[in-house]
Amino acid sequence: MTESRSSGAGNTGDPGSGGGAGAVPPEPDVLRHLLRSPGYPKLLVFCALIGVPVSLAAFWFLVGLRRLEHLLWADLPQALGQDAPPWWWPFPLLLVAGVLVGLIVTHLPGAGGHVPAAGMQVGGSSPAALPGVLLAAAASLPLGAVLGPEAPLIALGGGLALLFRDLAQAPATPQNTALLGAAGAAAAISAIFGNPVVAAVLLIEVAGVGGPQLFAVMLPALLSSGVGSLVFTGLGRWTGLGTGELSLKLSAPLPRLDLADVLWSLAVAVVVAVAMYPVRAGARAVAAYVRVRPLVRTVPFALGAAACAAAYALATGRSPAEVASSGEAALAPLAADPQAWGIGALVAVLAFKGAAYALCLGSLRGGPVFPSLFLGAAAGVLLAPLPGLGFVPAMAAGMAAATVATLRLPVSSVVLVVLVLGSTAMMPVVILAAVVAFVVTELLPAGRPVAA
């Protein structure tokens, strides 16, 4: 990426500049030529049009998943006279999930979508693979898989975009296949995150535009921006002066960072990144084992996740749904009332949900984002009593570190955690924790690769 830009910068397009016939044109000229080509504006219009049906499909898909989850984990236990799901409840549900996913992976095109242990994937599924992707997600997520819906949504959006292209009898080229797949995926994934910027940043990082050089340039910039934000904040408080800022003055009081919060957040990032390593390593090992005979081997690991949820319920007296779920629904109650979780419950949910997360990442179908957010938040709440560490900075650092350690996408993780917090007040801590966790994760042994 750097070399091509240097070549372009050296060629001004002037015949007298010494550029030969094989010189690379400047990047602005390439972009201008692309925008003026007759096919690209049509492609942009088509992407805008498909955003409507893709968003509608993603919306109703999410609604269906959540209604089914509520039916299985709330309505059905109440119909049987239980105030909450009993400890054994995850076993029949995840048994069904394991059987169905094994059958779908074995017999339907597309193998039910990407293996979550391989990380986020930008490519949308082909139209022929869409039924298997949707069925595998419906068989996993509502029945207790410790996974989120973002990966099936990416596949849904990209697959629908390619389907609409085929229905319109538009030419199928490698360029429009990549662009339409990314556009459809972005339209679908913005439905779950509620913010188009998160979807765009996530897809840019997942696509790996620029390769390793992108991260080599981005990490110092991200780190310096976080440090710069801390310096400006500290100088502003010390001097009472201001340089102007683009922000709204909200009525709700926001927590204020101090030096102890910043220093402790670095330690939290290291601890969480190291703690997430065995989760990722276990998930890769499970994925490699299940891949050989998915029909037979998916069920034992699904039942293993059920055993984790049941053991948590028996050990703590709390609902097994706190382990057997993505963690999206439990994240808000955890942040609103962390005192409701004792130290024992936090340690138990970290241990049992982390183990179930690894098993589901390697065997079932879904996305890795929301369980990592919950595990990071729970770790932050557990570490918040450290002297000088505030609850909100600890949770922010924990979520950033866990998400980066799982996704290995530092910018996307920062944007996502800031969005979840609903405020930029913790952004310096989030950035520092994300950078530290990313470096620690990359320095740890890579482990075996996983076929997506």
C-alpha positions as CSV (number, residue, x, y, z in Angstrom):
1,M,0.0,0.0,0.0
2,T,2.8,2.4,0.9
3,E,4.8,1.6,-2.2
4,S,1.9,2.2,-4.6
5,R,1.1,5.5,-3.0
6,S,4.8,6.6,-3.4
7,S,4.8,5.7,-7.0
8,G,1.6,7.6,-7.6
9,A,2.9,10.6,-5.8
10,G,6.0,10.7,-7.9
11,N,4.0,10.7,-11.2
12,T,2.2,14.0,-11.5
13,G,0.7,13.2,-14.9
14,D,2.8,15.9,-16.6
15,P,4.6,14.5,-19.7
16,G,7.6,16.5,-18.7
17,S,7.8,14.9,-15.3
18,G,9.8,11.9,-16.6
19,G,7.1,9.4,-16.0
20,G,7.5,6.4,-18.4
21,A,4.7,4.6,-20.2
22,G,4.6,2.0,-17.4
23,A,4.3,4.6,-14.6
24,V,1.5,4.1,-12.1
25,P,-1.1,7.0,-12.3
26,P,-1.8,9.0,-9.2
27,E,-4.5,7.6,-7.0
28,P,-6.8,10.6,-7.3
29,D,-6.7,10.1,-11.1
30,V,-7.6,6.4,-10.7
31,L,-10.5,7.2,-8.4
32,R,-11.7,10.0,-10.7
33,H,-11.6,7.5,-13.6
34,L,-13.5,4.9,-11.6
35,L,-16.2,7.4,-10.6
36,R,-16.6,8.5,-14.2
37,S,-16.9,5.0,-15.6
38,P,-20.4,4.2,-16.8
39,G,-20.8,1.2,-14.6
40,Y,-19.8,2.6,-11.2
41,P,-22.7,5.1,-10.8
42,K,-25.2,2.4,-11.8
43,L,-23.6,0.2,-9.1
44,L,-24.0,2.9,-6.5
45,V,-27.6,3.3,-7.3
46,F,-28.1,-0.4,-7.2
47,C,-26.4,-0.6,-3.8
48,A,-28.8,2.2,-2.5
49,L,-31.8,0.3,-3.8
50,I,-30.9,-3.0,-2.3
51,G,-30.3,-1.4,1.1
52,V,-34.0,-1.2,1.6
53,P,-35.0,-4.9,1.2
54,V,-31.8,-6.1,2.9
55,S,-32.5,-3.9,5.9
56,L,-36.1,-5.2,6.1
57,A,-34.9,-8.8,5.8
58,A,-32.3,-8.2,8.6
59,F,-34.9,-6.5,10.8
60,W,-37.4,-9.3,10.6
61,F,-34.7,-12.0,10.9
62,L,-33.6,-10.4,14.2
63,V,-37.1,-10.0,15.4
64,G,-37.8,-13.7,14.6
65,L,-34.7,-14.8,16.5
66,R,-35.5,-12.8,19.6
67,R,-39.2,-13.9,19.6
68,L,-38.1,-17.5,19.4
69,E,-35.5,-17.0,22.1
70,H,-38.1,-15.4,24.4
71,L,-40.6,-18.2,23.7
72,L,-38.0,-20.9,24.6
73,W,-36.4,-19.3,27.6
74,A,-39.3,-17.3,29.2
75,D,-42.7,-18.2,27.9
76,L,-42.3,-22.0,27.8
77,P,-40.8,-22.3,31.3
78,Q,-43.6,-20.1,32.7
79,A,-46.2,-22.3,30.9
80,L,-44.7,-25.3,32.7
81,G,-45.0,-23.5,36.1
82,Q,-41.4,-22.3,36.4
83,D,-40.5,-18.7,37.2
84,A,-37.2,-19.1,35.5
85,P,-35.6,-21.8,33.3
86,P,-34.5,-24.7,35.6
87,W,-30.9,-25.8,35.7
88,W,-31.4,-28.7,33.3
89,W,-33.2,-26.5,30.7
90,P,-30.2,-26.0,28.3
91,F,-29.7,-29.7,27.7
92,P,-32.7,-30.4,25.5
93,L,-32.5,-27.1,23.7
94,L,-28.8,-27.4,22.9
95,L,-29.2,-31.1,22.0
96,V,-31.7,-30.0,19.3
97,A,-29.3,-27.2,18.2
98,G,-26.4,-29.6,17.9
99,V,-28.4,-32.1,15.8
100,L,-29.8,-29.5,13.5
101,V,-26.6,-27.7,12.9
102,G,-24.8,-31.0,12.2
103,L,-27.4,-31.9,9.7
104,I,-27.3,-28.5,8.0
105,V,-23.5,-28.4,7.8
106,T,-23.4,-31.8,6.3
107,H,-26.3,-31.7,3.8
108,L,-27.0,-28.1,2.8
109,P,-24.8,-25.8,0.5
110,G,-22.6,-23.4,2.3
111,A,-22.1,-25.6,5.5
112,G,-24.4,-23.3,7.5
113,G,-22.1,-20.3,7.1
114,H,-18.7,-19.3,8.4
115,V,-17.2,-21.1,11.4
116,P,-17.2,-18.5,14.2
117,A,-13.8,-19.6,15.5
118,A,-12.3,-18.3,12.3
119,G,-13.3,-14.8,13.2
120,M,-15.4,-12.3,11.3
121,Q,-15.6,-12.8,7.5
122,V,-16.6,-10.0,5.1
123,G,-17.8,-12.1,2.2
124,G,-21.5,-12.7,1.8
125,S,-22.8,-16.2,1.2
126,S,-23.9,-17.1,-2.2
127,P,-27.7,-17.1,-2.8
128,A,-27.7,-20.9,-2.8
129,A,-26.1,-21.0,0.6
130,L,-28.5,-18.6,2.3
131,P,-31.1,-21.1,3.4
132,G,-28.4,-23.1,5.2
133,V,-27.0,-20.0,6.8
134,L,-30.4,-18.8,8.1
135,L,-31.4,-22.2,9.3
136,A,-28.1,-22.8,11.1
137,A,-28.4,-19.4,12.9
138,A,-32.0,-20.1,13.8
139,A,-31.0,-23.5,15.2
140,S,-28.1,-22.1,17.2
141,L,-28.9,-18.6,18.6
142,P,-32.4,-19.0,20.1
143,L,-31.6,-22.4,21.5
144,G,-28.8,-21.2,23.7
145,A,-25.6,-20.9,21.6
146,V,-23.1,-18.5,23.2
147,L,-22.9,-16.6,20.0
148,G,-24.3,-13.4,18.4
149,P,-26.3,-12.7,15.3
150,E,-23.8,-10.5,13.5
151,A,-22.1,-13.2,11.3
152,P,-25.3,-14.6,9.9
153,L,-26.5,-11.0,9.2
154,I,-23.3,-10.3,7.2
155,A,-24.0,-13.5,5.2
156,L,-27.7,-12.6,4.8
157,G,-27.0,-9.1,3.5
158,G,-24.2,-10.1,1.1
159,G,-26.2,-13.1,-0.2
160,L,-29.4,-11.1,-0.8
161,A,-27.4,-8.4,-2.6
162,L,-26.0,-11.0,-5.0
163,L,-29.4,-12.6,-5.3
164,F,-31.0,-9.3,-6.4
165,R,-28.1,-8.8,-8.9
166,D,-28.9,-12.2,-10.4
167,L,-32.6,-11.4,-10.5
168,A,-31.9,-8.1,-12.3
169,Q,-29.7,-10.1,-14.8
170,A,-26.8,-7.8,-14.1
171,P,-23.4,-9.0,-15.2
172,A,-21.5,-10.9,-12.5
173,T,-18.0,-9.6,-12.3
174,P,-15.4,-10.0,-9.5
175,Q,-15.6,-6.3,-8.8
176,N,-19.4,-6.0,-8.5
177,T,-19.5,-9.3,-6.6
178,A,-17.1,-7.8,-3.9
179,L,-18.8,-4.4,-3.8
180,L,-22.3,-5.7,-3.7
181,G,-21.5,-8.3,-1.1
182,A,-19.9,-5.6,1.1
183,A,-22.8,-3.2,0.6
184,G,-25.4,-5.8,1.5
185,A,-23.5,-6.9,4.5
186,A,-23.1,-3.4,5.7
187,A,-26.8,-2.7,5.3
188,A,-27.7,-5.9,7.3
189,I,-25.2,-5.5,10.1
190,S,-26.1,-1.9,10.8
191,A,-29.5,-3.4,11.9
192,I,-27.9,-5.1,14.9
193,F,-25.5,-2.4,15.9
194,G,-27.9,0.4,15.2
195,N,-25.2,2.6,13.7
196,P,-24.0,2.6,10.0
197,V,-20.5,3.9,11.0
198,V,-19.8,0.7,13.1
199,A,-20.9,-1.4,10.1
200,A,-18.6,0.5,7.7
201,V,-15.6,0.5,10.0
202,L,-16.1,-3.2,10.8
203,L,-16.2,-4.3,7.2
204,I,-13.2,-2.2,6.3
205,E,-11.1,-3.9,9.0
206,V,-12.6,-7.4,8.3
207,A,-11.8,-7.0,4.6
208,G,-8.2,-6.3,5.6
209,V,-7.8,-3.5,3.1
210,G,-4.0,-2.7,3.1
211,G,-3.1,-5.9,4.8
212,P,-0.6,-5.9,7.7
213,Q,0.6,-2.4,6.8
214,L,-2.9,-1.1,7.6
215,F,-2.5,-2.2,11.3
216,A,1.1,-1.2,11.4
217,V,0.1,2.4,10.5
218,M,-3.2,2.4,12.4
219,L,-2.0,1.2,15.8
220,P,0.4,4.2,16.4
221,A,-2.2,6.6,15.1
222,L,-4.9,5.1,17.4
223,L,-2.5,5.1,20.4
224,S,-1.4,8.6,19.9
225,S,-4.9,9.8,19.5
226,G,-5.9,8.3,22.8
227,V,-2.8,9.8,24.6
228,G,-3.5,13.1,23.0
229,S,-7.1,13.0,24.2
230,L,-5.8,12.4,27.8
231,V,-3.3,15.2,27.5
232,F,-5.9,17.7,26.3
233,T,-8.4,16.7,28.9
234,G,-5.8,17.0,31.7
235,L,-4.5,20.4,30.5
236,G,-8.0,21.7,30.2
237,R,-8.8,20.7,33.8
238,W,-5.4,22.0,35.1
239,T,-5.5,25.4,33.4
240,G,-9.2,26.0,33.1
241,L,-8.7,26.9,29.5
242,G,-10.3,25.3,26.4
243,T,-9.6,24.9,22.7
244,G,-13.2,24.3,21.7
245,E,-14.8,21.0,21.2
246,L,-17.4,19.4,19.0
247,S,-19.8,17.9,21.5
248,L,-23.2,18.3,23.0
249,K,-23.6,19.2,26.7
250,L,-25.8,16.5,28.1
251,S,-27.7,16.8,31.3
252,A,-26.6,13.4,32.6
253,P,-23.3,13.5,34.6
254,L,-20.5,11.6,33.0
255,P,-17.6,9.9,34.9
256,R,-14.3,11.7,35.0
257,L,-11.1,9.8,34.3
258,D,-8.0,10.2,36.5
259,L,-4.5,8.8,36.4
260,A,-5.4,5.7,38.4
261,D,-8.2,4.8,35.9
262,V,-5.8,5.1,33.0
263,L,-3.0,3.0,34.6
264,W,-5.4,0.3,35.9
265,S,-7.1,0.1,32.5
266,L,-3.7,-0.9,31.0
267,A,-3.4,-3.7,33.5
268,V,-7.0,-4.8,32.9
269,A,-6.3,-4.9,29.1
270,V,-3.3,-7.2,29.6
271,V,-5.2,-9.5,32.0
272,V,-8.3,-9.8,29.8
273,A,-6.3,-10.3,26.6
274,V,-4.3,-13.1,28.3
275,A,-7.5,-14.7,29.7
276,M,-9.2,-14.7,26.3
277,Y,-6.3,-16.6,24.7
278,P,-7.3,-20.1,26.0
279,V,-10.9,-19.3,24.8
280,R,-9.7,-18.7,21.3
281,A,-7.3,-21.6,21.4
282,G,-10.0,-24.0,22.6
283,A,-12.4,-22.7,19.9
284,R,-9.8,-23.4,17.2
285,A,-9.2,-26.9,18.5
286,V,-12.9,-27.7,18.7
287,A,-13.4,-26.3,15.1
288,A,-10.6,-28.5,13.7
289,Y,-12.1,-31.6,15.5
290,V,-15.7,-31.0,14.4
291,R,-14.8,-30.2,10.8
292,V,-13.8,-33.8,10.1
293,R,-17.3,-35.3,11.0
294,P,-19.7,-32.4,11.8
295,L,-22.8,-34.6,11.9
296,V,-21.4,-36.7,14.8
297,R,-19.1,-34.3,16.6
298,T,-21.3,-31.2,16.8
299,V,-23.7,-32.6,19.3
300,P,-21.2,-33.4,22.1
301,F,-19.8,-29.9,22.1
302,A,-23.3,-28.4,22.1
303,L,-24.1,-30.5,25.1
304,G,-20.9,-29.4,26.7
305,A,-22.1,-25.8,26.4
306,A,-25.3,-26.9,28.0
307,A,-23.4,-28.5,30.9
308,C,-21.5,-25.2,31.5
309,A,-24.9,-23.4,31.7
310,A,-26.3,-26.0,34.0
311,A,-23.3,-26.1,36.3
312,Y,-23.4,-22.3,36.5
313,A,-27.1,-22.4,37.6
314,L,-26.4,-25.1,40.2
315,A,-23.4,-23.3,41.6
316,T,-24.9,-19.8,41.8
317,G,-28.7,-20.4,41.9
318,R,-29.0,-18.0,39.0
319,S,-30.6,-18.5,35.6
320,P,-28.7,-20.8,33.1
321,A,-29.7,-18.3,30.4
322,E,-26.9,-16.0,31.7
323,V,-24.5,-18.5,30.3
324,A,-26.5,-20.0,27.5
325,S,-27.0,-16.9,25.5
326,S,-25.1,-14.2,23.5
327,G,-25.0,-12.0,26.5
328,E,-26.6,-9.1,24.7
329,A,-29.7,-9.1,27.0
330,A,-27.7,-9.5,30.2
331,L,-25.2,-6.7,29.4
332,A,-27.6,-3.8,30.3
333,P,-28.7,-5.3,33.7
334,L,-25.0,-6.0,34.5
335,A,-24.1,-2.4,33.8
336,A,-27.2,-1.0,35.6
337,D,-26.8,-3.0,38.8
338,P,-23.4,-4.5,39.2
339,Q,-23.9,-5.0,42.9
340,A,-26.5,-7.6,42.1
341,W,-23.6,-9.8,41.0
342,G,-21.5,-11.1,43.8
343,I,-17.8,-11.9,43.3
344,G,-18.7,-15.6,43.2
345,A,-21.3,-15.1,40.5
346,L,-18.9,-13.0,38.4
347,V,-16.1,-15.6,38.7
348,A,-18.6,-18.3,37.8
349,V,-20.1,-16.6,34.8
350,L,-16.6,-15.8,33.5
351,A,-15.5,-19.4,33.8
352,F,-18.6,-21.2,32.6
353,K,-19.6,-18.7,29.9
354,G,-16.0,-18.5,28.7
355,A,-15.9,-22.3,28.4
356,A,-19.3,-22.5,26.7
357,Y,-18.2,-19.7,24.3
358,A,-15.2,-21.7,23.2
359,L,-17.3,-24.8,22.6
360,C,-19.9,-22.8,20.6
361,L,-17.3,-20.9,18.6
362,G,-16.0,-24.2,17.2
363,S,-19.2,-26.2,16.7
364,L,-22.3,-24.0,16.2
365,R,-23.1,-21.0,14.0
366,G,-23.2,-17.4,14.9
367,G,-21.0,-14.4,15.5
368,P,-18.3,-13.7,18.2
369,V,-19.0,-10.1,19.1
370,F,-21.7,-10.0,21.9
371,P,-20.3,-12.8,24.1
372,S,-16.9,-11.1,24.1
373,L,-18.5,-7.8,25.1
374,F,-20.3,-9.4,28.0
375,L,-17.2,-11.3,29.2
376,G,-15.2,-8.1,29.0
377,A,-17.8,-6.2,30.9
378,A,-18.0,-8.9,33.6
379,A,-14.3,-8.9,34.0
380,G,-14.3,-5.1,34.4
381,V,-17.0,-5.3,37.1
382,L,-15.0,-8.0,38.9
383,L,-11.8,-5.9,38.8
384,A,-13.5,-2.5,39.6
385,P,-12.9,-2.7,43.4
386,L,-9.2,-2.3,42.8
387,P,-8.0,0.9,44.6
388,G,-8.5,4.0,42.4
389,L,-10.3,2.2,39.6
390,G,-13.8,3.3,38.8
391,F,-16.5,1.0,37.7
392,V,-17.2,2.6,34.3
393,P,-13.6,2.8,33.3
394,A,-13.0,-0.8,34.3
395,M,-16.0,-2.0,32.3
396,A,-15.0,0.0,29.3
397,A,-11.4,-1.3,29.4
398,G,-12.6,-4.8,29.9
399,M,-15.0,-4.7,26.9
400,A,-12.4,-3.1,24.7
401,A,-9.8,-5.7,25.6
402,A,-12.1,-8.7,25.3
403,T,-13.5,-7.6,21.9
404,V,-10.1,-6.9,20.5
405,A,-8.7,-10.2,21.8
406,T,-11.5,-12.0,20.1
407,L,-11.9,-10.1,16.8
408,R,-8.4,-8.7,16.4
409,L,-10.0,-5.5,15.0
410,P,-8.9,-2.6,17.2
411,V,-10.6,0.3,15.5
412,S,-13.9,-1.5,15.1
413,S,-13.7,-2.6,18.8
414,V,-13.2,1.0,19.9
415,V,-16.1,2.3,17.9
416,L,-18.3,-0.5,19.1
417,V,-17.5,-0.1,22.8
418,V,-18.0,3.6,22.6
419,L,-21.3,3.1,20.9
420,V,-22.3,0.6,23.6
421,L,-21.3,3.0,26.4
422,G,-23.4,5.7,24.8
423,S,-20.7,8.4,25.5
424,T,-17.2,9.4,24.4
425,A,-16.1,10.1,28.0
426,M,-14.3,6.8,28.2
427,M,-12.8,6.9,24.8
428,P,-9.2,7.4,25.9
429,V,-9.4,4.4,28.2
430,V,-11.1,2.4,25.5
431,I,-8.4,3.3,22.9
432,L,-5.5,2.5,25.3
433,A,-7.0,-0.8,26.4
434,A,-7.7,-1.8,22.8
435,V,-4.2,-1.1,21.6
436,V,-2.6,-2.9,24.5
437,A,-4.9,-5.9,24.1
438,F,-4.2,-6.0,20.4
439,V,-0.5,-6.0,20.9
440,V,-0.6,-8.7,23.6
441,T,-2.9,-10.8,21.5
442,E,-0.6,-10.6,18.5
443,L,2.5,-11.4,20.6
444,L,0.9,-14.6,22.0
445,P,1.3,-17.8,20.0
446,A,-0.9,-17.8,16.9
447,G,-2.2,-21.3,17.2
448,R,-3.6,-23.5,14.5
449,P,-5.5,-21.8,11.6
450,V,-9.2,-22.4,11.2
451,A,-10.9,-23.0,7.9
452,A,-13.7,-20.5,7.6
